[in-house]
Amino acid sequence: MDYHEHLAKHLPADLLQGYFDVLSLSSIHALILNTEKMSDEAFLRLFPNAHPHPYIPHCYTYDEKEYALGKSLYHALGAYYIMDPSAMMVPYMLQPLPGERILDLCGAPGGKSVFASMMMGNKGVLLCNDLSYSRALEASSNVERMGRGNIAVTSGDFALAKDAYQGYFDAILLDVPCSGSAMFRKEPKMALDWSEGKVLSLAPKQRELLEIASTMLASGGRIAYSTCSFSYEEDEGVLSAFLKDHPEFEAVSLRDDPSFYHHPDLPQGIRLFPHRFLGEGQFLCLLRHKGEKEARHEEKVHPLPKGYPEELSAFDYRKVNDLDYALSMPLRIQNLSLLRYGVKLSQKEQVCPLDHALASFLPDTLSIPLDEPQAKAYLRGETFPIKEKDGLAIVSYQGMNMGYVKIVKGRAKNHYPKGLRRIY
């Protein structure tokens, strides 16, 4: 059975016709703005032809031929995260709150975790996990670039770790591995790998992940289930079977929009088709545990050693591979491989013992502002003249911290990480 026949089993012909008509068109390019580093007004002054998304606040679509935003120095400084608006809808619909404990169970490359963290105002705590260690490393790098202080990154199998987290999380992002059919316009090669057999083999795994997530959710908590697939078997099929077996859960109706499609078998679910919604495609549904919220066990806070900025005074301290880390709230890490625990504070280099991630997190009020030629020289890894007193300092550009320099006799010696250096 081909893809069209497969979808036609559960979707109306006019909807499918509109969907297949746009698959040959260019994909959408979009970003979510980090308003802690750049305001909407400042962004639009720089990129006036970017367009606000009609549904998601601080999301902008743009023409990649006009604005190469992935190569911009603003991207390097964490002013925004490039991401499909359809994928942004998952954390946006979850509405994570400051003070909550959130899990992103299949989190790499980290975009949904970063967006959720921004919605939380860098408060509360979020655990971003991925089964793949290499993909978790990529997520850790994105968390660092975006200056997030409330995200821990792990790699592990929650089928083995779940017993340590029973009823622990207030909300869970569950973007399950899927057949990827909602990504065919963006990644046409994925269509070559699609088969109905693949869909049917993935559905039980998705149900298993949903079962695992449900055990780790606190009473009264929420799960945002999502796929980048348009197959009924991976979407409404998985959720309908779960809800039938779990009367303690309910599907939640969300703020509606004419661009959404709802299947009659699960009207609370949302399908985002690219000919209706400004994005590449997604299925999502919010589940809620019907129980009353209960007082939760709070983890012990470990104070930071002396010498670190007072902005971190309430953070939880932990050693990871003999280096200092600080997380906005203490978080249980058990039976998982820990890659980062919030902000990395120290490194083993003696010349600059403070880590680049700390500079990315701290406010620009603690920094020395650079002009554009100095900023570009810094990102290239060059030494440059500066009229400041000798010592270790953070430098910034347009209100965004860039990293550390050591000033000696009017020259700024560069401590921008070698792996991040490039020509702008």
C-alpha positions as CSV (number, residue, x, y, z in Angstrom):
1,M,0.0,0.0,0.0
2,D,1.4,3.4,-1.0
3,Y,1.4,6.5,1.2
4,H,-1.7,8.1,-0.4
5,E,-3.8,4.9,0.0
6,H,-2.6,4.6,3.5
7,L,-3.7,8.1,4.5
8,A,-7.0,7.8,2.6
9,K,-8.2,5.1,5.0
10,H,-8.7,7.7,7.7
11,L,-8.7,11.2,6.1
12,P,-11.1,12.9,3.7
13,A,-10.2,13.3,0.0
14,D,-10.3,17.1,-0.1
15,L,-7.9,17.4,2.8
16,L,-5.5,15.0,1.2
17,Q,-5.6,16.8,-2.1
18,G,-4.6,20.1,-0.5
19,Y,-1.8,18.3,1.4
20,F,-0.3,16.6,-1.6
21,D,-0.6,19.8,-3.6
22,V,1.9,21.6,-1.4
23,L,4.5,18.9,-1.0
24,S,6.3,20.2,-4.1
25,L,6.6,23.7,-2.6
26,S,9.5,25.1,-0.6
27,S,9.5,24.3,3.1
28,I,9.0,26.9,5.8
29,H,12.0,28.6,7.6
30,A,11.3,29.9,11.0
31,L,12.8,30.7,14.4
32,I,11.7,31.3,18.0
33,L,13.2,34.5,19.5
34,N,15.0,34.4,22.8
35,T,13.5,37.5,24.3
36,E,15.9,37.4,27.2
37,K,18.6,38.4,24.8
38,M,16.8,40.3,22.0
39,S,13.4,42.0,21.9
40,D,10.9,41.6,19.0
41,E,11.4,45.3,18.1
42,A,15.2,44.9,17.9
43,F,14.9,41.7,15.8
44,L,12.5,43.4,13.3
45,R,14.8,46.4,13.0
46,L,17.6,44.0,11.9
47,F,15.3,41.7,9.8
48,P,12.3,43.8,8.7
49,N,11.1,41.3,6.2
50,A,10.6,38.5,8.7
51,H,7.0,37.8,9.4
52,P,5.4,37.1,12.9
53,H,3.7,33.7,13.0
54,P,-0.1,34.0,13.2
55,Y,-0.3,31.6,16.2
56,I,2.9,31.4,18.1
57,P,4.3,34.5,20.0
58,H,7.9,35.5,19.2
59,C,8.0,33.1,16.3
60,Y,9.0,34.5,12.9
61,T,9.1,33.0,9.4
62,Y,11.7,34.3,6.9
63,D,13.1,33.8,3.4
64,E,16.3,31.9,3.8
65,K,17.7,33.4,0.5
66,E,17.3,36.9,2.0
67,Y,18.4,36.1,5.6
68,A,21.0,33.4,6.2
69,L,20.0,33.4,9.9
70,G,21.7,30.1,10.7
71,K,25.1,31.7,9.8
72,S,24.5,35.0,11.6
73,L,26.4,36.1,14.7
74,Y,23.1,36.5,16.4
75,H,22.5,32.8,16.0
76,A,25.9,32.1,17.6
77,L,25.0,34.4,20.5
78,G,21.7,32.6,21.3
79,A,19.3,35.4,20.1
80,Y,17.0,32.8,18.5
81,Y,16.6,29.1,17.8
82,I,15.8,27.9,14.3
83,M,12.9,25.5,14.4
84,D,9.8,24.4,12.5
85,P,6.7,26.2,13.9
86,S,4.8,22.9,13.9
87,A,7.3,21.5,16.4
88,M,7.1,24.7,18.4
89,M,3.4,24.0,19.0
90,V,4.2,21.1,21.2
91,P,5.8,23.0,24.1
92,Y,3.5,26.0,23.4
93,M,0.4,23.8,24.0
94,L,2.0,22.2,27.1
95,Q,2.4,25.7,28.6
96,P,5.2,24.8,31.1
97,L,5.2,27.1,34.1
98,P,8.0,28.6,36.3
99,G,8.7,26.3,39.2
100,E,7.5,23.1,37.5
101,R,9.6,20.0,37.0
102,I,9.4,19.1,33.3
103,L,10.7,16.0,31.4
104,D,11.4,16.1,27.6
105,L,11.7,12.3,27.2
106,C,12.9,12.1,23.6
107,G,14.5,15.5,23.7
108,A,17.3,15.8,21.1
109,P,18.3,18.0,19.4
110,G,16.8,20.2,22.2
111,G,14.6,22.7,20.4
112,K,11.4,21.9,22.4
113,S,13.4,21.9,25.6
114,V,14.9,25.3,24.8
115,F,11.5,26.8,23.9
116,A,9.9,25.3,27.1
117,S,12.8,26.8,29.1
118,M,12.2,30.2,27.6
119,M,8.5,29.9,28.4
120,M,9.5,29.1,32.0
121,G,11.7,32.2,32.2
122,N,14.7,30.0,33.0
123,K,12.9,29.0,36.3
124,G,11.7,25.7,37.5
125,V,13.7,22.8,36.0
126,L,13.6,20.7,32.8
127,L,15.3,17.3,32.1
128,C,16.1,16.9,28.4
129,N,16.9,13.2,27.7
130,D,17.7,11.2,24.6
131,L,18.4,7.5,24.2
132,S,21.2,8.4,21.7
133,Y,24.3,9.7,23.5
134,S,25.5,11.6,20.4
135,R,22.1,13.3,19.9
136,A,22.1,14.2,23.6
137,L,25.5,15.9,23.1
138,E,24.0,18.0,20.3
139,A,21.1,19.0,22.7
140,S,23.6,19.9,25.4
141,S,25.4,22.2,22.9
142,N,22.2,23.9,21.9
143,V,21.2,24.4,25.5
144,E,24.5,26.1,26.2
145,R,24.3,28.4,23.1
146,M,20.9,29.5,24.2
147,G,22.1,30.4,27.7
148,R,19.7,28.1,29.6
149,G,20.2,27.6,33.3
150,N,17.2,25.4,34.1
151,I,17.9,22.4,31.8
152,A,19.8,19.2,32.7
153,V,20.7,16.9,29.8
154,T,20.9,13.2,30.1
155,S,21.2,10.1,27.9
156,G,19.4,7.0,29.0
157,D,16.6,4.5,28.6
158,F,13.6,5.4,30.8
159,A,12.3,1.9,30.5
160,L,15.2,1.1,32.9
161,A,15.1,4.4,34.9
162,K,11.4,5.0,35.3
163,D,11.1,3.4,38.8
164,A,13.3,6.2,40.2
165,Y,10.8,8.9,38.9
166,Q,7.4,7.6,39.8
167,G,5.0,10.5,40.0
168,Y,8.0,12.9,39.8
169,F,7.3,15.3,36.9
170,D,4.6,18.0,36.7
171,A,4.5,17.8,32.9
172,I,6.1,15.7,30.1
173,L,7.0,16.5,26.5
174,L,6.7,13.2,24.6
175,D,7.7,13.6,21.0
176,V,8.0,9.9,20.1
177,P,10.1,8.4,17.3
178,C,7.9,8.0,14.3
179,S,7.7,7.3,10.6
180,G,8.3,11.0,9.8
181,S,5.7,11.5,7.1
182,A,5.0,15.1,8.3
183,M,8.6,15.9,7.3
184,F,8.3,14.8,3.6
185,R,8.4,18.3,2.2
186,K,11.4,19.4,4.3
187,E,13.2,16.1,3.9
188,P,12.0,14.4,0.7
189,K,14.4,11.5,1.1
190,M,12.4,10.4,4.2
191,A,9.6,9.4,1.8
192,L,11.8,6.8,0.3
193,D,12.2,5.1,3.7
194,W,8.4,5.2,4.4
195,S,6.3,2.0,4.5
196,E,3.1,1.0,6.2
197,G,5.1,-1.8,7.8
198,K,7.3,0.8,9.4
199,V,4.2,2.6,10.8
200,L,2.8,-0.5,12.2
201,S,6.1,-1.5,13.8
202,L,6.5,1.9,15.5
203,A,3.0,2.2,17.0
204,P,3.6,-0.4,19.8
205,K,6.9,1.4,20.7
206,Q,5.1,4.7,20.9
207,R,2.4,3.2,23.1
208,E,5.2,1.8,25.4
209,L,6.8,5.2,25.7
210,L,3.4,6.7,26.6
211,E,2.9,4.1,29.3
212,I,6.4,4.8,30.7
213,A,5.7,8.6,30.7
214,S,2.3,8.1,32.4
215,T,4.0,6.4,35.4
216,M,6.4,9.3,35.9
217,L,3.7,12.0,35.9
218,A,2.5,13.6,39.1
219,S,-1.2,13.6,39.9
220,G,-2.9,16.4,38.0
221,G,0.0,16.6,35.6
222,R,0.1,16.9,31.8
223,I,1.6,15.0,28.9
224,A,2.1,16.6,25.4
225,Y,2.1,13.6,23.0
226,S,3.3,14.4,19.5
227,T,4.6,12.9,16.3
228,C,5.9,14.2,13.0
229,S,3.6,11.6,11.3
230,F,0.2,11.8,9.7
231,S,-0.6,8.1,10.2
232,Y,-3.7,7.4,12.2
233,E,-2.0,4.3,13.7
234,E,0.8,6.5,15.3
235,D,-1.5,9.3,16.4
236,E,-5.2,8.9,17.3
237,G,-4.8,5.1,17.3
238,V,-2.1,5.1,20.0
239,L,-4.0,7.7,22.1
240,S,-7.4,6.2,21.8
241,A,-6.1,2.8,23.0
242,F,-4.2,4.4,25.9
243,L,-7.2,6.5,27.0
244,K,-9.5,3.4,26.9
245,D,-7.0,1.5,29.2
246,H,-6.4,4.6,31.5
247,P,-9.6,6.2,32.7
248,E,-7.5,8.4,35.0
249,F,-6.4,10.4,32.0
250,E,-8.3,12.6,29.7
251,A,-7.6,14.4,26.4
252,V,-7.7,18.2,26.8
253,S,-9.4,20.6,24.3
254,L,-7.0,23.4,23.4
255,R,-7.5,26.8,22.0
256,D,-8.7,26.1,18.5
257,D,-7.8,27.6,15.1
258,P,-9.2,27.2,11.6
259,S,-5.8,25.9,10.5
260,F,-6.1,22.8,12.7
261,Y,-7.6,19.5,11.6
262,H,-9.3,17.3,14.2
263,H,-10.1,13.6,13.5
264,P,-13.6,12.7,14.8
265,D,-12.2,9.7,16.7
266,L,-10.2,12.1,18.9
267,P,-11.4,15.7,18.4
268,Q,-9.0,17.0,21.1
269,G,-6.0,15.9,18.9
270,I,-4.6,18.5,16.5
271,R,-3.1,17.7,13.1
272,L,-1.1,20.5,11.5
273,F,-1.1,20.0,7.8
274,P,1.3,22.3,5.8
275,H,-1.4,23.6,3.4
276,R,-3.4,24.8,6.4
277,F,-0.9,25.6,9.2
278,L,2.2,27.7,8.6
279,G,4.7,24.9,9.3
280,E,5.8,21.5,8.0
281,G,3.5,19.3,9.9
282,Q,2.8,17.7,13.3
283,F,0.3,15.7,15.3
284,L,-0.2,16.7,19.0
285,C,-2.6,16.1,21.8
286,L,-2.5,17.2,25.4
287,L,-3.4,14.6,28.1
288,R,-4.1,15.4,31.7
289,H,-4.1,13.2,34.7
290,K,-7.5,13.7,36.4
291,G,-6.1,13.5,40.0
292,E,-5.7,16.4,42.3
293,K,-2.3,18.0,42.6
294,E,-0.4,16.9,45.6
295,A,2.5,18.3,47.7
296,R,5.7,17.0,46.1
297,H,9.0,15.9,47.6
298,E,11.6,18.7,47.1
299,E,15.2,17.7,46.5
300,K,17.9,19.1,48.7
301,V,19.8,22.2,47.5
302,H,23.6,22.0,47.5
303,P,25.1,25.5,47.9
304,L,27.7,26.7,45.4
305,P,31.3,27.1,46.4
306,K,32.4,30.7,47.1
307,G,33.6,32.7,44.2
308,Y,30.7,32.3,41.7
309,P,28.4,35.2,40.8
310,E,25.5,36.0,43.2
311,E,23.0,35.5,40.3
312,L,23.6,31.8,41.0
313,S,23.3,31.9,44.7
314,A,20.0,29.9,44.8
315,F,21.1,27.3,42.3
316,D,21.9,23.7,43.1
317,Y,25.5,22.7,42.8
318,R,26.9,19.4,41.4
319,K,30.2,18.1,40.1
320,V,30.1,16.4,36.7
321,N,33.3,14.9,35.5
322,D,35.2,17.0,38.1
323,L,33.7,20.2,36.8
324,D,31.3,22.6,38.5
325,Y,27.7,22.9,37.4
326,A,24.7,24.8,38.7
327,L,21.0,24.1,38.0
328,S,18.1,26.5,38.8
329,M,16.5,23.8,41.0
330,P,17.8,20.5,42.4
331,L,16.8,17.6,40.2
332,R,17.0,13.8,40.7
333,I,19.4,12.2,38.3
334,Q,19.3,8.4,38.7
335,N,20.1,5.5,36.3
336,L,20.9,8.1,33.5
337,S,24.1,9.3,32.0
338,L,24.4,13.0,32.9
339,L,25.9,15.3,30.3
340,R,25.1,18.7,31.8
341,Y,23.5,20.0,34.9
342,G,22.3,23.5,34.0
343,V,25.1,26.0,33.6
344,K,28.7,24.7,33.3
345,L,30.7,26.9,35.6
346,S,34.3,25.7,35.4
347,Q,36.8,24.3,32.9
348,K,40.2,22.6,33.4
349,E,42.1,25.4,31.6
350,Q,44.1,27.4,34.1
351,V,44.3,30.7,32.1
352,C,40.5,31.0,32.1
353,P,39.0,28.6,34.8
354,L,35.4,29.9,34.2
355,D,33.5,28.2,31.4
356,H,32.0,29.8,28.3
357,A,28.6,28.6,29.3
358,L,28.6,30.8,32.4
359,A,29.2,33.9,30.3
360,S,26.3,32.9,28.0
361,F,23.9,32.6,31.0
362,L,24.8,35.7,33.0
363,P,23.2,39.1,32.3
364,D,25.0,41.6,30.0
365,T,25.1,44.1,32.9
366,L,28.3,42.3,34.0
367,S,30.0,42.7,30.7
368,I,32.1,45.0,28.6
369,P,30.2,46.0,25.4
370,L,32.1,45.6,22.1
371,D,31.5,47.3,18.7
372,E,30.8,45.3,15.6
373,P,34.5,45.0,14.4
374,Q,35.6,43.9,17.9
375,A,32.7,41.4,18.1
376,K,33.5,39.8,14.8
377,A,37.2,39.6,15.8
378,Y,36.2,37.9,19.0
379,L,34.1,35.3,17.2
380,R,37.0,34.6,14.9
381,G,39.2,33.9,17.9
382,E,41.4,36.9,17.4
383,T,43.2,39.2,19.9
384,F,42.0,42.9,19.6
385,P,42.7,46.3,21.3
386,I,40.4,47.3,24.1
387,K,40.5,50.3,26.5
388,E,39.7,48.5,29.8
389,K,41.6,47.6,32.9
390,D,43.6,44.4,33.1
391,G,42.0,41.2,34.2
392,L,39.5,38.5,33.2
393,A,36.2,40.0,31.8
394,I,33.0,39.1,29.9
395,V,32.5,40.9,26.6
396,S,29.1,41.4,25.0
397,Y,27.6,42.7,21.7
398,Q,24.2,44.5,21.6
399,G,23.2,43.3,25.0
400,M,24.2,39.6,24.4
401,N,27.2,38.1,26.3
402,M,29.8,36.6,24.0
403,G,32.3,35.0,26.4
404,Y,35.6,35.7,28.2
405,V,38.7,37.7,27.5
406,K,41.8,38.3,29.5
407,I,42.8,42.0,29.2
408,V,46.6,42.7,29.4
409,K,48.0,46.2,28.6
410,G,45.1,47.3,26.3
411,R,44.8,44.0,24.4
412,A,42.0,41.5,24.8
413,K,43.3,37.9,24.7
414,N,40.5,35.7,23.3
415,H,38.9,32.8,25.3
416,Y,36.1,32.0,22.8
417,P,36.0,28.2,22.5
418,K,38.0,27.1,19.4
419,G,35.2,24.7,18.3
420,L,32.8,27.7,18.0
421,R,35.1,30.1,16.1
422,R,34.1,31.1,12.6
423,I,34.3,34.0,10.2
424,Y,31.4,36.5,10.2
